[in-house]
Amino acid sequence: MMIVYNVTTQIDPSVHDEWLEWMKTIHIPEVMDTGYFTEYRILKVLADEETGGNTYSFQYTCKTKEDFREYEKHSAQKIRAEYNSRYKDKFVSFRTLLEVLS
């Protein structure tokens, strides 16, 4: 069984370029360095293009729910605190845990 931790984020245009670069060079490597995830993907939500919005889906794959629980227990709070501090009031996110069926 594979698990996908999906984080969908809408980012304020005023910080978009800097934020996306920071996500690619700092945030995602920090998440991956925890050792709980095997791979990640960055996807842009296309439905937002017509309104000029900037929404992304970040998908982190782990082998088991237990790996995800361990990430939540040992690493997530610190990583999220840095993110929230850096981009306070500039984003809206929601998280979804998905099971890969095929």
N, CA, C and O atoms as a MOPAC input file, in Angstrom:
PM7 MOZYME 1SCF
protein

 N      0.84900 1    -1.18400 1     0.00000 1
 C      0.00000 1     0.00000 1     0.00000 1
 C      0.89500 1     1.24700 1     0.00000 1
 O      1.84900 1     1.34400 1     0.77200 1
 N      0.57000 1     2.17900 1    -0.86700 1
 C      1.27600 1     3.46000 1    -0.89300 1
 C      0.31600 1     4.54600 1    -0.41500 1
 O     -0.88700 1     4.49200 1    -0.67200 1
 N      0.86300 1     5.51100 1     0.27100 1
 C      0.09200 1     6.62400 1     0.81000 1
 C      0.62800 1     7.91100 1     0.19400 1
 O      1.83800 1     8.09600 1     0.06900 1
 N     -0.29400 1     8.80200 1    -0.19000 1
 C      0.09600 1    10.11200 1    -0.70300 1
 C     -0.42600 1    11.17400 1     0.25500 1
 O     -1.62200 1    11.25400 1     0.53300 1
 N      0.49500 1    11.97800 1     0.74800 1
 C      0.16700 1    13.13200 1     1.58000 1
 C      0.10900 1    14.32100 1     0.62900 1
 O      1.13300 1    14.76200 1     0.10800 1
 N     -1.09700 1    14.83400 1     0.41000 1
 C     -1.32500 1    15.91300 1    -0.54400 1
 C     -1.55200 1    17.22600 1     0.21400 1
 O     -2.40200 1    17.29800 1     1.10200 1
 N     -0.79700 1    18.24400 1    -0.14000 1
 C     -0.98400 1    19.58200 1     0.43100 1
 C     -1.31800 1    20.51700 1    -0.72100 1
 O     -0.48200 1    20.76100 1    -1.59000 1
 N     -2.54100 1    21.04000 1    -0.72900 1
 C     -2.97100 1    21.98200 1    -1.76200 1
 C     -2.88000 1    23.38500 1    -1.17400 1
 O     -3.42400 1    23.66400 1    -0.10600 1
 N     -2.18300 1    24.25800 1    -1.88900 1
 C     -1.92100 1    25.60400 1    -1.37700 1
 C     -2.21600 1    26.64900 1    -2.42800 1
 O     -1.79300 1    26.53800 1    -3.57900 1
 N     -2.95300 1    27.67100 1    -2.00900 1
 C     -3.14900 1    28.85900 1    -2.83700 1
 C     -2.26100 1    29.94100 1    -2.23700 1
 O     -2.35900 1    30.25600 1    -1.05100 1
 N     -1.38700 1    30.50900 1    -3.07800 1
 C     -0.39900 1    31.47700 1    -2.59400 1
 C     -0.68900 1    32.86800 1    -3.14600 1
 O     -1.09800 1    33.01300 1    -4.29800 1
 N     -0.48100 1    33.85700 1    -2.34700 1
 C     -0.67700 1    35.24700 1    -2.73000 1
 C      0.28700 1    35.61500 1    -3.85600 1
 O      1.47500 1    35.30100 1    -3.77100 1
 N     -0.20200 1    36.27500 1    -4.91100 1
 C      0.67000 1    36.65000 1    -6.03700 1
 C      1.87100 1    37.50900 1    -5.62900 1
 O      2.90300 1    37.48100 1    -6.29800 1
 N      1.74600 1    38.27200 1    -4.53700 1
 C      2.83600 1    39.16800 1    -4.12500 1
 C      4.08600 1    38.41300 1    -3.67100 1
 O      5.17800 1    38.97900 1    -3.65700 1
 N      3.93500 1    37.14300 1    -3.29900 1
 C      5.09200 1    36.36100 1    -2.84900 1
 C      5.30000 1    35.10200 1    -3.69500 1
 O      6.16400 1    34.28000 1    -3.39000 1
 N      4.51000 1    34.95700 1    -4.74700 1
 C      4.49600 1    33.70900 1    -5.50700 1
 C      5.87000 1    33.23600 1    -5.96500 1
 O      6.25800 1    32.10800 1    -5.66000 1
 N      6.61100 1    34.06200 1    -6.68200 1
 C      7.87700 1    33.61800 1    -7.26100 1
 C      8.88900 1    33.22500 1    -6.18700 1
 O      9.54200 1    32.18600 1    -6.28600 1
 N      9.01100 1    34.06000 1    -5.16900 1
 C      9.95200 1    33.77700 1    -4.07500 1
 C      9.52000 1    32.51400 1    -3.33400 1
 O     10.35600 1    31.67400 1    -3.00100 1
 N      8.22000 1    32.37800 1    -3.07400 1
 C      7.67200 1    31.22000 1    -2.37500 1
 C      7.95000 1    29.92800 1    -3.14400 1
 O      8.40000 1    28.94400 1    -2.55800 1
 N      7.68500 1    29.92700 1    -4.45500 1
 C      7.87900 1    28.72100 1    -5.24700 1
 C      9.35400 1    28.30900 1    -5.24900 1
 O      9.66300 1    27.12200 1    -5.14300 1
 N     10.24900 1    29.26100 1    -5.36700 1
 C     11.67600 1    28.95700 1    -5.30700 1
 C     12.05100 1    28.40300 1    -3.92800 1
 O     12.81700 1    27.44400 1    -3.83000 1
 N     11.51400 1    29.00400 1    -2.87200 1
 C     11.77900 1    28.53200 1    -1.51200 1
 C     11.22800 1    27.12000 1    -1.31300 1
 O     11.86700 1    26.28600 1    -0.67400 1
 N     10.04800 1    26.85700 1    -1.85700 1
 C      9.47300 1    25.51300 1    -1.76000 1
 C     10.40900 1    24.49100 1    -2.39400 1
 O     10.66900 1    23.43800 1    -1.81300 1
 N     10.91100 1    24.80100 1    -3.58200 1
 C     11.75000 1    23.85700 1    -4.32900 1
 C     13.13200 1    23.66800 1    -3.70300 1
 O     13.67300 1    22.56300 1    -3.72300 1
 N     13.70100 1    24.72700 1    -3.15300 1
 C     15.09000 1    24.65400 1    -2.68700 1
 C     15.24400 1    24.42700 1    -1.18500 1
 O     16.27800 1    23.92900 1    -0.73800 1
 N     14.22500 1    24.78700 1    -0.40100 1
 C     14.34300 1    24.67800 1     1.06000 1
 C     13.27300 1    23.75400 1     1.65700 1
 O     13.59800 1    22.74800 1     2.28800 1
 N     12.00100 1    24.10200 1     1.45300 1
 C     10.92100 1    23.38900 1     2.14600 1
 C     10.82100 1    21.91400 1     1.74000 1
 O     10.85000 1    21.03300 1     2.59900 1
 N     10.70400 1    21.64400 1     0.44900 1
 C     10.56300 1    20.25700 1     0.00500 1
 C     11.78900 1    19.42600 1     0.39200 1
 O     11.62400 1    18.30800 1     0.87900 1
 N     13.00900 1    19.92900 1     0.19400 1
 C     14.16200 1    19.14400 1     0.66700 1
 C     14.11000 1    18.84800 1     2.17400 1
 O     14.51800 1    17.76800 1     2.60100 1
 N     13.61200 1    19.79600 1     2.98300 1
 C     13.47900 1    19.54200 1     4.42100 1
 C     12.48200 1    18.40600 1     4.68200 1
 O     12.73800 1    17.52300 1     5.50000 1
 N     11.34900 1    18.44000 1     3.98100 1
 C     10.34900 1    17.37600 1     4.15300 1
 C     10.95100 1    16.03600 1     3.73600 1
 O     10.80000 1    15.04300 1     4.44800 1
 N     11.62000 1    15.99900 1     2.60500 1
 C     12.19600 1    14.75400 1     2.10700 1
 C     13.33100 1    14.25700 1     3.00400 1
 O     13.51300 1    13.05000 1     3.15700 1
 N     14.08400 1    15.16800 1     3.59100 1
 C     15.19700 1    14.78600 1     4.46900 1
 C     14.73700 1    14.13400 1     5.77000 1
 O     15.55300 1    13.55600 1     6.48800 1
 N     13.44900 1    14.21800 1     6.08600 1
 C     12.95300 1    13.53000 1     7.29100 1
 C     13.04700 1    12.02400 1     7.13000 1
 O     13.08800 1    11.29600 1     8.12200 1
 N     13.08300 1    11.54500 1     5.88500 1
 C     13.20300 1    10.12000 1     5.63000 1
 C     11.89200 1     9.35400 1     5.60400 1
 O     11.89300 1     8.14000 1     5.39900 1
 N     10.78200 1    10.03400 1     5.80800 1
 C      9.48100 1     9.35000 1     5.84100 1
 C      8.84900 1     9.20400 1     4.46200 1
 O      7.94000 1     8.39300 1     4.28500 1
 N      9.31500 1     9.97400 1     3.48900 1
 C      8.71200 1     9.97500 1     2.16000 1
 C      9.70300 1     9.44800 1     1.12800 1
 O     10.91200 1     9.63500 1     1.26000 1
 N      9.17700 1     8.78700 1     0.10100 1
 C     10.03000 1     8.18500 1    -0.91800 1
 C     10.15200 1     9.05300 1    -2.16600 1
 O     11.14400 1     8.96200 1    -2.88900 1
 N      9.15500 1     9.89000 1    -2.42300 1
 C      9.19100 1    10.77200 1    -3.58900 1
 C      8.18900 1    11.89800 1    -3.40600 1
 O      7.36300 1    11.87000 1    -2.49400 1
 N      8.27000 1    12.89200 1    -4.28500 1
 C      7.31400 1    14.00700 1    -4.25300 1
 C      7.02800 1    14.46300 1    -5.67000 1
 O      7.77000 1    14.17300 1    -6.60800 1
 N      5.92700 1    15.18500 1    -5.79300 1
 C      5.56500 1    15.82100 1    -7.06400 1
 C      4.99700 1    17.19500 1    -6.76200 1
 O      4.35800 1    17.41000 1    -5.73200 1
 N      5.24200 1    18.12700 1    -7.68600 1
 C      4.65500 1    19.46800 1    -7.61800 1
 C      3.71300 1    19.58100 1    -8.81300 1
 O      4.11800 1    19.36900 1    -9.95600 1
 N      2.46600 1    19.91500 1    -8.54200 1
 C      1.48300 1    20.07000 1    -9.61100 1
 C      0.83100 1    21.43700 1    -9.49400 1
 O      0.51900 1    21.89100 1    -8.39300 1
 N      0.62600 1    22.08700 1   -10.62300 1
 C     -0.08900 1    23.36600 1   -10.64300 1
 C     -1.54600 1    23.09500 1   -10.97600 1
 O     -1.85500 1    22.35100 1   -11.90600 1
 N     -2.43400 1    23.70200 1   -10.21100 1
 C     -3.87400 1    23.56300 1   -10.45700 1
 C     -4.24200 1    24.48000 1   -11.61300 1
 O     -4.11000 1    25.69900 1   -11.51100 1
 N     -4.70000 1    23.90000 1   -12.70200 1
 C     -4.96500 1    24.67900 1   -13.91400 1
 C     -6.28200 1    25.44300 1   -13.86100 1
 O     -6.42200 1    26.45900 1   -14.54200 1
 N     -7.22600 1    24.99600 1   -13.09100 1
 C     -8.51700 1    25.67700 1   -13.00800 1
 C     -8.37200 1    27.12100 1   -12.54600 1
 O     -9.24300 1    27.94900 1   -12.81600 1
 N     -7.28200 1    27.43000 1   -11.85500 1
 C     -7.05000 1    28.77800 1   -11.33400 1
 C     -6.49400 1    29.73900 1   -12.37200 1
 O     -6.53300 1    30.95100 1   -12.16100 1
 N     -5.97900 1    29.23800 1   -13.48500 1
 C     -5.30800 1    30.10800 1   -14.45400 1
 C     -6.20000 1    31.22300 1   -14.98300 1
 O     -5.72800 1    32.33700 1   -15.20800 1
 N     -7.47700 1    30.93500 1   -15.18200 1
 C     -8.38800 1    31.93700 1   -15.74000 1
 C     -8.57500 1    33.12900 1   -14.81100 1
 O     -8.80600 1    34.24600 1   -15.27400 1
 N     -8.47800 1    32.90100 1   -13.50400 1
 C     -8.67300 1    33.97800 1   -12.53900 1
 C     -7.35600 1    34.58000 1   -12.07700 1
 O     -7.33800 1    35.49100 1   -11.24900 1
 N     -6.24300 1    34.06600 1   -12.61900 1
 C     -4.93900 1    34.58800 1   -12.21800 1
 C     -4.46400 1    34.03100 1   -10.89500 1
 O     -3.49400 1    34.53300 1   -10.32800 1
 N     -5.12400 1    33.01000 1   -10.39400 1
 C     -4.74300 1    32.42600 1    -9.11900 1
 C     -3.50800 1    31.55700 1    -9.22800 1
 O     -3.10700 1    31.14700 1   -10.31700 1
 N     -2.92500 1    31.29100 1    -8.09900 1
 C     -1.72900 1    30.45900 1    -8.02000 1
 C     -1.97000 1    29.36800 1    -6.98700 1
 O     -1.72600 1    29.56300 1    -5.79600 1
 N     -2.44700 1    28.22400 1    -7.44800 1
 C     -2.71700 1    27.11000 1    -6.55300 1
 C     -1.90100 1    25.91100 1    -7.00000 1
 O     -1.80800 1    25.60600 1    -8.18900 1
 N     -1.31100 1    25.23700 1    -6.02000 1
 C     -0.44000 1    24.09800 1    -6.27900 1
 C     -0.83700 1    22.92800 1    -5.39400 1
 O     -1.39000 1    23.09400 1    -4.30700 1
 N     -0.53300 1    21.73700 1    -5.90100 1
 C     -0.67100 1    20.51400 1    -5.12800 1
 C      0.72900 1    19.92900 1    -4.96700 1
 O      1.43100 1    19.68000 1    -5.94700 1
 N      1.11400 1    19.71800 1    -3.72800 1
 C      2.39100 1    19.07200 1    -3.41200 1
 C      2.06100 1    17.69000 1    -2.89100 1
 O      1.34700 1    17.54900 1    -1.89900 1
 N      2.57600 1    16.67200 1    -3.55500 1
 C      2.24700 1    15.30000 1    -3.19500 1
 C      3.51300 1    14.56600 1    -2.76000 1
 O      4.47900 1    14.44500 1    -3.51300 1
 N      3.47200 1    14.08600 1    -1.52900 1
 C      4.58500 1    13.34600 1    -0.94600 1
 C      4.14000 1    11.90100 1    -0.74800 1
 O      3.11000 1    11.65000 1    -0.12400 1
 N      4.90200 1    10.95900 1    -1.27200 1
 C      4.54300 1     9.54400 1    -1.18400 1
 C      5.31400 1     8.86900 1    -0.06000 1
 O      6.52200 1     9.05300 1     0.08700 1
 N      4.58500 1     8.08100 1     0.73300 1
 C      5.22900 1     7.24600 1     1.74300 1
 C      4.68600 1     5.82100 1     1.62900 1
 O      3.64000 1     5.59400 1     1.02300 1
 N      5.39300 1     4.88500 1     2.20600 1
 C      5.04700 1     3.48000 1     2.03900 1
 C      3.85000 1     3.05500 1     2.87900 1
 O      3.06600 1     2.20500 1     2.45700 1
 N      3.70100 1     3.64000 1     4.06600 1
 C      2.63700 1     3.20400 1     4.97600 1
 C      2.02700 1     4.38700 1     5.72000 1
 O      2.61900 1     5.46400 1     5.78300 1
 N      0.84300 1     4.17800 1     6.27900 1
 C      0.23200 1     5.19300 1     7.13500 1
 C      1.09800 1     5.44500 1     8.36600 1
 O      1.16600 1     6.56500 1     8.87200 1
 N      1.75200 1     4.39800 1     8.83700 1
 C      2.62100 1     4.54000 1    10.00300 1
 C      3.77200 1     5.51200 1     9.71200 1
 O      4.13300 1     6.31300 1    10.57300 1
 N      4.34900 1     5.44700 1     8.50800 1
 C      5.38900 1     6.41300 1     8.13600 1
 C      4.84100 1     7.83600 1     8.22000 1
 O      5.50500 1     8.73800 1     8.72900 1
 N      3.62500 1     8.02400 1     7.71700 1
 C      3.02600 1     9.35800 1     7.77700 1
 C      2.79000 1     9.77900 1     9.23100 1
 O      3.07400 1    10.91700 1     9.60600 1
 N      2.27200 1     8.85700 1    10.04300 1
 C      2.04000 1     9.17700 1    11.46700 1
 C      3.34400 1     9.58300 1    12.15900 1
 O      3.36600 1    10.50800 1    12.97100 1
 N      4.42200 1     8.88300 1    11.82900 1
 C      5.72000 1     9.22000 1    12.41200 1
 C      6.18500 1    10.60600 1    11.95800 1
 O      6.74700 1    11.36400 1    12.74800 1
 N      5.95400 1    10.93000 1    10.70600 1
 C      6.27000 1    12.27400 1    10.20900 1
 C      5.47600 1    13.31700 1    11.00500 1
 O      6.03200 1    14.31400 1    11.46800 1
 N      4.18900 1    13.07700 1    11.15500 1
 C      3.33900 1    14.00700 1    11.90800 1
 C      3.83900 1    14.15900 1    13.34800 1
 O      3.86700 1    15.26600 1    13.88600 1
 N      4.22100 1    13.07700 1    13.95000 1
 C      4.64100 1    13.06400 1    15.35100 1
 C      5.98800 1    13.74700 1    15.56600 1
 O      6.16500 1    14.48500 1    16.53500 1
 N      6.94400 1    13.50200 1    14.65500 1
 C      8.32000 1    13.92400 1    14.90900 1
 C      8.79900 1    15.13400 1    14.10600 1
 O      9.74900 1    15.79700 1    14.52100 1
 N      8.16900 1    15.44000 1    12.96900 1
 C      8.74700 1    16.46300 1    12.09000 1
 C      7.79300 1    17.56000 1    11.64800 1
 O      8.21400 1    18.70200 1    11.46600 1
 N      6.53900 1    17.24300 1    11.47500 1
 C      5.59800 1    18.17500 1    10.83300 1
 C      5.48300 1    19.51000 1    11.55100 1
 O      5.46400 1    20.55800 1    10.90500 1
 N      5.40800 1    19.48900 1    12.85700 1
 C      5.18400 1    20.73700 1    13.60000 1
 C      6.28800 1    21.76000 1    13.34300 1
 O      6.00200 1    22.93400 1    13.10800 1
 N      7.53500 1    21.32600 1    13.38700 1
 C      8.66600 1    22.23900 1    13.17100 1
 C      8.65400 1    22.78500 1    11.73800 1
 O      8.84700 1    23.98100 1    11.51800 1
 N      8.42900 1    21.90100 1    10.77900 1
 C      8.43100 1    22.31300 1     9.37500 1
 C      7.28000 1    23.27700 1     9.09800 1
 O      7.46700 1    24.28300 1     8.41300 1
 N      6.10000 1    22.98100 1     9.62000 1
 C      4.94000 1    23.86300 1     9.41700 1
 C      5.11500 1    25.20100 1    10.11600 1
 O      4.67100 1    26.22600 1     9.60000 1
 N      5.74600 1    25.20900 1    11.26700 1
 C      5.94700 1    26.46600 1    12.00100 1
 C      6.81000 1    27.43300 1    11.19100 1
 O      6.52200 1    28.62800 1    11.12900 1
 N      7.86300 1    26.91200 1    10.57400 1
 C      8.72100 1    27.76600 1     9.74500 1
 C      7.93800 1    28.30900 1     8.54900 1
 O      8.02800 1    29.49200 1     8.22000 1
 N      7.17500 1    27.43400 1     7.90800 1
 C      6.35500 1    27.82200 1     6.75500 1
 C      5.35300 1    28.90700 1     7.15800 1
 O      5.24100 1    29.94000 1     6.49700 1
 N      4.62700 1    28.65700 1     8.25200 1
 C      3.60600 1    29.60900 1     8.71200 1
 C      4.20700 1    30.94900 1     9.10200 1
 O      3.61200 1    31.99300 1     8.83700 1
 N      5.35800 1    30.93400 1     9.71500 1
 C      6.03300 1    32.16800 1    10.10200 1
 C      6.48200 1    32.95700 1     8.87700 1
 O      6.32200 1    34.17600 1     8.82000 1
 N      7.03300 1    32.26500 1     7.91900 1
 C      7.57500 1    32.91400 1     6.72300 1
 C      6.48300 1    33.50400 1     5.83000 1
 O      6.66500 1    34.58000 1     5.26000 1
 N      5.35600 1    32.81300 1     5.70600 1
 C      4.30200 1    33.23000 1     4.76600 1
 C      2.96600 1    33.53100 1     5.45000 1
 O      1.90200 1    33.35000 1     4.85600 1
 N      3.02800 1    33.97500 1     6.66000 1
 C      1.81800 1    34.30300 1     7.42600 1
 C      0.89600 1    35.22800 1     6.62400 1
 O      1.33100 1    36.24200 1     6.08000 1
 N     -0.37100 1    34.85800 1     6.56600 1
 C     -1.42500 1    35.62400 1     5.88300 1
 C     -1.22800 1    35.71800 1     4.35500 1
 O     -1.86900 1    36.54400 1     3.70500 1
 N     -0.35700 1    34.88800 1     3.78700 1
 C     -0.10600 1    34.92200 1     2.34300 1
 C     -0.52800 1    33.63400 1     1.63500 1
 O     -0.31400 1    33.49200 1     0.43100 1
 N     -1.12300 1    32.70000 1     2.36900 1
 C     -1.49500 1    31.42200 1     1.76400 1
 C     -2.69400 1    30.80900 1     2.47600 1
 O     -3.01900 1    31.14400 1     3.61500 1
 N     -3.33200 1    29.90000 1     1.75700 1
 C     -4.37100 1    29.04300 1     2.32400 1
 C     -4.01900 1    27.62500 1     1.88100 1
 O     -3.77300 1    27.38100 1     0.70000 1
 N     -3.99700 1    26.69100 1     2.83300 1
 C     -3.65900 1    25.30500 1     2.50400 1
 C     -4.67100 1    24.35300 1     3.10700 1
 O     -5.29500 1    24.64300 1     4.12800 1
 N     -4.82200 1    23.20800 1     2.45200 1
 C     -5.51800 1    22.10000 1     3.09300 1
 C     -4.78000 1    20.81800 1     2.75100 1
 O     -4.15600 1    20.69000 1     1.69800 1
 N     -4.87300 1    19.88200 1     3.66900 1
 C     -4.12800 1    18.63200 1     3.55300 1
 C     -5.07900 1    17.46000 1     3.41200 1
 O     -6.15800 1    17.43000 1     4.00400 1
 N     -4.64300 1    16.47900 1     2.59600 1
 C     -5.43700 1    15.27600 1     2.36600 1
 C     -4.48900 1    14.08400 1     2.38000 1
 O     -3.40200 1    14.14000 1     1.80500 1
 N     -4.90400 1    13.00900 1     3.03700 1
 C     -4.14400 1    11.77600 1     3.00700 1
 C     -4.86200 1    10.82200 1     2.08000 1
 O     -6.05100 1    10.55500 1     2.25800 1
 N     -4.14500 1    10.30000 1     1.08100 1
 C     -4.73700 1     9.45900 1     0.04000 1
 C     -4.06600 1     8.09800 1     0.01400 1
 O     -2.87600 1     7.97400 1     0.30400 1
 N     -4.83800 1     7.07700 1    -0.33600 1
 C     -4.29500 1     5.74400 1    -0.52900 1
 C     -4.27100 1     5.42600 1    -2.00900 1
 O     -5.28400 1     5.58300 1    -2.69100 1
 N     -3.12400 1     4.97900 1    -2.52100 1
 C     -2.99100 1     4.62300 1    -3.91400 1
 C     -3.61400 1     3.23400 1    -4.10400 1
 O     -3.19900 1     2.26900 1    -3.46300 1
 N     -4.60800 1     3.14300 1    -4.98700 1
 C     -5.28700 1     1.86900 1    -5.24300 1
 C     -4.70300 1     1.13900 1    -6.43800 1
 O     -4.69200 1    -0.09200 1    -6.46200 1
 N     -4.22200 1     1.86700 1    -7.41900 1
 C     -3.59300 1     1.21300 1    -8.57500 1
 C     -2.63200 1     2.16100 1    -9.24900 1
 O     -2.00200 1     1.79800 1   -10.24300 1

